[in-house]
Amino acid sequence: MNWAIVGTAGHVDHGKTLLVRALTGEDTDRLPEEKRRGISIDLGFAGFTLPSGIQVGIVDVPGHERFIRNMVAGVTGMDMVLMVVAADEGVMPQTREHLDILELLGVRHGVIVITKVDLVEQEWLELVKEETRAAMIGTFLEAAPMVDVSSTTGQGLDRLKLVMQDVLSHVQRRPVDQGYTRLPVDRVFSAIGFGTVVTGTMLAGLVAEGDRLEILPQRAMVRVRQVQVHGQRVESAQAGQRVALNIVGVGKDEVHRGDVLVEPGLLQPTKTFAARVNVLKSAARPLKNGQRFHLHTGTAEVLARLVILHGEEIPPGGSGLVQVNTEKDITVARGDRYLLRSYSPVTTVGGGAVIVPGRRYRRNHRDGLEELGILEGADNREVVLLGFKGDYPVSVGDIVTYTGLSRQVVERVVLGLVGSGGVVSLPGGEWFVRSCSWELIRRK
């Protein structure tokens, strides 16, 4: 891969921002309050190039428990994480919560970075490293490389860059041609002489100057005037890159963190989705049917209620199929990761992956539970085939509504099924039917 998104994680004041500054030469604390208090409050962004030529966009997240909501927004699109633990303090509460969040949101690659090693004796450092390694057991960082650094003296920074290169060589690059343009917004501002600028990590597809995009959930249409990657103007950007878009058609106050820029007509806002939820073992109590939560998905945060589709509660360490009903419109697609944080006090309790957006299921309904069980483990082709319900013709739009897949994905799969003979395209090309059903219709 030629570029990558790397995030930081870890407890407050463990040296995340200082580490980013040592790697990139940029100070990601841009807010006056951040500089006054000496801690990160919102997301920070910087970029640099590894010795191998990989361009890295770093998302620096706040560590304080009061700003976890901002940290969660920064996880979207991470290829790998730098899990930062200070040598003078060791593993702390936000170290563990950040680790839980990364696991639930599907991050799978990382490096453990022990910072501030210049402040401690070697014997203490070894104890901290042993404690840190023990805390990672059973997580995606259990076998992750560990690097000792001092952002002040520069010790270990060159080795960290080499280790990052090695880890990133095992990260699968996002396929540009298997998705639709999709950019969750994590920052909005106005630039003199340009107007509204939005930033985020491209989750899928391509974006170029002149493209027309739709902002969801408000359904506003905009035109892309300029595209930047790592602060440099480019003609186009693609999945996996940190992007800044100068857009025309909305003011700064009309677009917000949590909104999504997509190709027009490909996704629909919704207030519901069916999913599997995995409850953390560390959760203080079971998840209850009808319970209210803070829901995080992409860069959005909304309030939501949980409908448990089988039973009345899900215990700590358990999992189950649920319907998530949000209080405001959100934009989600099949496979998107989400996070649940309790309403009060606000702590991370669980999360999972979206199975079907935009469709409601009844509690304790056997057929619905069986359908969700099949959809959960199916690939795109199998999911599209499930959209051909009964012996009646269906349109691409019908399948999009049923499956929650993008129109582009459905069209590609349907054309493949037509080419292989499994599906018949009826005259006009708007309606399709399974070949076996078409033979039955012809006989009738």
N, C-alpha and C positions, 0 to 999 in steps of 0.2 A: 504494500500500500504506500502511496505517496504522501498521504496526509492522515492525521489521526486527531481525535478529540480525547484529551486526558483531563480527568478531574482530580481535585484534591478532596480529602475527607479526613475527619479527625476532630478531636476535642479543641475547645477554644484555647487560644494562646499556645498551641503546640508548634507554631512556626510554619503554618501552611503558606501564608502570604509572603513571608520572608524567603521561603524556599522557591516560590514562583519568581520572586524578584531576582534571586541568585541564578536561576536557570535562564530567565528571559531578559533581565535588565529592566523590566517594567514593574511599576507599583500598581497593583490591582485595586488598592483601596482608593477610590476616587471621590467618595463622599466626605464632606468636611467633618461630619460626626465620626466617621471611621478613623480619620486622622487624629481627631481630638481624643477619642476613647482608646485608640490603639488596637481595635478589634475589627474584623470584617462583619458587616451587617448585611450587605447585599452581595449578589454575584459579581465577581471580577473576571476579566478576560485578558489574556496575553498570548503571545505566540513566539515560537522560536523554531529553529531547524536543528534536528539531530545530525550527528556526524555522517550518517548514512544518506542524508538528504530528505528524510521524512519531515514534512512540515507539521508541527504540533500546535494545536490550539488548546490552551489550558483554561479550564473553568475553575476558578478559585472560589470555594464555597465557604460560608460562615460556619463557625464551629459552635457558637453559643446556642444553648437550647432554645432561647427565645426566637432564634432566626432559622429554626429547622425548616420552616415552610420555604424559605429562600434556598436552603441547601437542596431540598427535594427537587425544586425547579431546575437546578443545575445538573442533576443526574441525567436528564434526558439526552440521549445521543452519545453518552460516554463510551469510548472504545476500551478504556482501561482507567484505573484509579490509582492515585498515589495515596495510600493509607498512612497518614502521618501520626507518629507517636513520639512525644518528647521524651528524651532520655532522662530528664530530671523529674518527670512525673509518672511516666508509664501509662498503662491503659486506664482510661477514665470513662465516666458515663456516656459522653457523646461519642467516644470511640466506638462503644458497643452499639449505640443507637444508629450511628452512621453505617456501621457494618450491616445491621439488620435491614436498613433502608436499601442499601446497595444490593443485597441478596434478593429482596422482594421485588425490586425493579429490574432485575435480570442482568446486572453487571457481572461479567464472568472472568475478567482479567485484571491483574493489578500487581503493584509492587508495594511492599511494606517499607516505609522510610522512617528510620529512627533519627530524629533531628536533635539539635543542641548537644551533640556528643562532646563538644569542647567544654561543657559545663560540669561533667561528671567524671569520676574515676572509672577505670576499666572494669573493676570488679562490679561496681553498681551497674554499668552498662550491660554487662553479661546477664545480670539478674533481670533487667528490664526487657532485654531481648527474649529471654526464656519465658517471661510472663506474657509478652506479646504473642509469641508463637503459640502458647497454650490457649490464648483467647481466640485464635483463628481456627482452632480445630473444629472440623465439621462445617466450615464455610468455604467459599470459593477461593479464599486466600490461604487455606491451610498449607498448601505447598508453594506459595508465592515466594519469590526471592526477597531477601531482606537486605537493605543497604543502609549503612551508617553515614550520616552527613552532618556537616556543620555549615549552615548557610552564611555564617559570619566569616569563617576562615577559608571556606571553599573545599574543605576536606570531603571527599567522597562524591563530589558532584560529577566528575568525569565518569566514574564508575556507574553512577545512577543513570547517566545518559545511555551508556552501553547496555545496561540492563533493560532500560525502557525499550531500546531498539529490539532487543531479543524477544521481549514479551509481545511487542506489537507485530513481530513477524508471524506470530501465531493467531493474530486476530483476523477473522474473515471480513473482507471488505464488503460494505453494503452494495448489493447489486443495483446499479442505476437503472437498468432496463426492466426491473421486475417491480416497479412501484410507480406511483404517481407523485408529482411534485407536492411536497408536504414539509412545511416549516413551522414548528411551534415557536411562538414569540416569547422570548425571555426578557427583552428590554425594548423600550420605545423612547425615542427622544426626537427633538427637532434640531436640525443643523442649519445654520445661517446660509442662505443661498440655495438650499436644497429642499427644505421642508421635512416631512415625516420620514424617519429612519427606524426600521425594526431590525432586530438581530435575533439569531437563534442558530441551532444546529440542524442542518438539512437531514431529515430522516429518510427521504426517498426522492428519486427523480432528479430533474434538472431545473434550473431557473436561469433565465437570460434577460438581458436588457430588452425592453419592449414587451415582455410577456404580460398577459392579463391574468390576474389571480383573484380568487375570492377569499375574503376574510370571514372565517366562521368563529363563533356561531351567528354573528350579526348579518351575514350574507352581503357584505359590502364589496363592491367590485373596485379593484385598483389596477394600476399599470406600473410595472417596474421601470423606473427611470435609470437606475444605476445599481450595479452589483459590486460588492467588495468582499474579498477573502483575505484574512490576516492584514486588513488595512490597505490592501492594494486593489485598485480597480481592475476588474476582469470582465470579459464578455459574458461568461456564464459560470455557474457554480453547480456542484452536484452533491449527491448524498454523501454524508460523512464529513462535510466541511462546515466550519464556523462561517456564517454568512451575515453580512449587513446589506439590507435592501433599502434603497431610497425609493419610496412609493408615492404615487400621485393618485388622488381620489379621496383621501381621508385626512383629517387633521390628527395631530398628535394625541388629542384627547378622545379620539374615536376608536383607537386600537389599544389593547392592553396585554400585559403578560397573561398567558393562558389562551389567547386567541391563536388560531392556526391559519396559515396561508396555504391554499391548495388550488389545484386546477379547478376551474368552475364546473360545478355540477357533479363532482366525483364523490363527495361525502355530504352527509346530512347531519345537522345538529340533532341531538337527542337528549332526553332526560332519563334514559334508562338503558341498561345493558345487563346481559346475563354473563356470569363469570364463575370461575372457581376462586375461592378465597382460601389462603393458607394463613393460619393463625400462629403468631410467634409463640414459642414455648415459654418465653418470658412474659407473655401477656398476664396482667394481674387477675383477669377473670374471663369467663367464656364470652363469646360474641352472642348477643341475644337477637331474636327475631324482632324487627322493628326498631332496632337501636340506631341512633343518629351518630354520624361520623363526619370528620373532615376527610374528603376524598381528594387525592392528588393523582393526576394523570397528565403526562406530558409536562407542560409548564403551568397547568391550570390547577386551581384549588377551589372546590365548591363544597357545600354541605350536602349530605346525602343520607338516606335511610336504607338499611339492609333488610331484605326479605330473604330469609333462609328457606330454600325450596324443599328441604326435607328435614323435618324435626324442628325443635324450638331453639337450639343453641349449638354452637361449635366450640369445643373446649380448647384451651391453650395447647398448641402443638398439633391440633387437628386441622382438617380441611373439609370443604363442602361446596356444593353448587348454590349460588345465590343470585338474586336479582338486586341490582343496585339502582335506586331511584334518586336522582339528583334534584336539587331545588332550583337550579338554573341549567340552561342548555350547555352541553359540552360537546366536544368533537372527538369521537373515538372510533377506532377501527378494530377489526378482529385481530387478536394477538397483542394489542397494546397492553402494557403493564400499568398497574394502578396500585395505590397505597392507601390504607385506611389508618387514620389517627383518631383516637377517642375524642369525644366532644369536649369533655372537661373532667379531670385535667387532661391536657393534650399530650398524649404519648402514642408512639407507633405500636399498633396492635396486629396488623396483618396486611395482606395484599395478594395480588395474583395477576391473572391475564384475562382479558376480555374474550369471551367466546362468541357471543352474538350481540351486536349493538342494535338498539332501536326496536327490540321486540320483547314483549312481556310473556312471562311463563307463570302458570298457576302453581301454588304451593301443593306439594304432595301429589302431583299429577304424574302418574307413571309414564305415560307416553312422552310428556315434555322432558322428564328426567332422562329417559332413554335417548331421546333426540339430542339433548345437550351432551350426554356421554359420548355419543358418536361424533358430534361436531367438534368436541374438544380435542380428539386425537386425530382428526382427519386432515389430509393435505388439501390444497386448493382445489385440485381436480375432484376429490371425493366430496368436498363441500358443495361445489357447483352441481355435481350429479344429484345431491340431496335436494337441490332446488327444483329439480324436475319432479314435482310431486304429482302423483296420480297419472292418468293417461291423457292429460290435457296439455296443449301447447302453452309455453311460457315465454315471456320476453326477457331480454337482458335485465331490464329494470325490475322485473319480478324477482329474479335471482339475486340481484344486488340487495333488494329489500329483505329477502329471506336470509341471506348469508352474512350480510354486513361487509362483504368484500368490496373493493373498489370496482367501478364500472370497467376500468381498463383491464384489471385482472380477470374479471368475469368474461369480458369479450374475448380475451386471448385464450382462455380455457375452452370456451364454447366453440370457437373456431377450430381449435385442436380436436375437439370431440367430433365436430362435423367432418373434419378431414380424415379421422380414423374410422368413421362410419357408425359411431355410437349414438350420434344425434343427427336428426334431419332438420335442415333449414327450410321452412315453408316459403312459398312464393312471396316475394317482397323483402325477405331477409330480416323481418322484425320478430318473427315467432319461430320457436324451436320446440322440438318434441323428441323424446327418446325413440330410437329406431324401432325397438320392440313395440312401443306404444303406437307408432305410426302404422305398423303392419296391422295391429288390432283395429285401428280406426279405419283403415282401408277395407278390411274384411267386413266391418259393420256397415 
